Amino acid sequence: MKSLRIEVVYALPVAAEAVTLSVPAGTTVQEAVAAAGLPAGGKFGIFGRSVAPDARVADGDRVEIYRPLALHPREARRRRVRKRA
């Protein structure tokens, strides 16, 4: 069975954790995240494109784990505008 080389990335507010893995062909995003030992909460993406947890990874993929937003972007903008006024 062919082995794929992928990277799993989890961005934190001050830094990012990245784990490079060799996984068998047919591995899903969720399986790759579990193999990396990183938190599996939130949504997933591959190179900035949102994907389902059961999506299959390809050789060279960068799997990204997205944290939930602390604040909706629209509300963050409102707060910035209020602060400037």
N, C-alpha and C positions, 0 to 999 in steps of 0.2 A: 504494500500500500504506500502511495506517495505521501511524503511529509511536506507540510507547508510551513513557511517561516512567516510569522505575523508579529505585530506589536499591539499590546493592549495598553491604553492610556487613560488615566483618571486625573482630571485637573482639580486641584485644590485651590483655595483662594490665594495662597502664597507660593505654591509650587505645583509640579505635576509629577505623578508617579508613572513610569513607563516600564513595562515588562515585555521582553522579547521572548517568544515561544516558538517551539517547533511542534506542530499539531498534525494529526492525520487528516487526510482529505475527507471532506464531509463533516468536519467539525462546525458546530453552530456558534453564533456570537455568544450566546449564553454559556456554552461549554468552554469557550475560550476565556471568558471573563472568570469563570470558576477556576480554571486551570492556572490563571495568573494570580489568583488569591486576592483579587481586588474587590471592593464593594460592588454588589450587583444591583443596587437600587437605582431607580431612575430609568432613563431611556438610553438607547444605544445608537451609535452611528458608525459608518465606515467612511473615512476621509470626509467628514463633515456632512454626510448624507444620512438622514435618519433611516434606521432599518429595524425590522422586527427581531426579537431575541432568537427566533428560530431560523434566521437567515444564515446561509452557509458562507464561511470565509474563504477567500482565495489567497494564493501565494502573494506575499508582499503587502497585504491589507494592514491598515492601522485601525483597530477597533477602538472607538471612543466611548467612554461612559459619561453620560451627561447627568450632572446633579440637578435637582429641582431648583427653579429660580427662587431666590429669597424674596423677591419683590417683582411684580409684574412690570415690564418695561414702561407701560403707559403710566403707572402710578409713580415709578421712579422719575419719569420726566416731569410729572406734575409737581413732585416735591422739589426738584431742582429749580423749576420756574418760580415756585413760591419763595424759595430761599433767596433768589436773586431780587425779588420784588421788595 
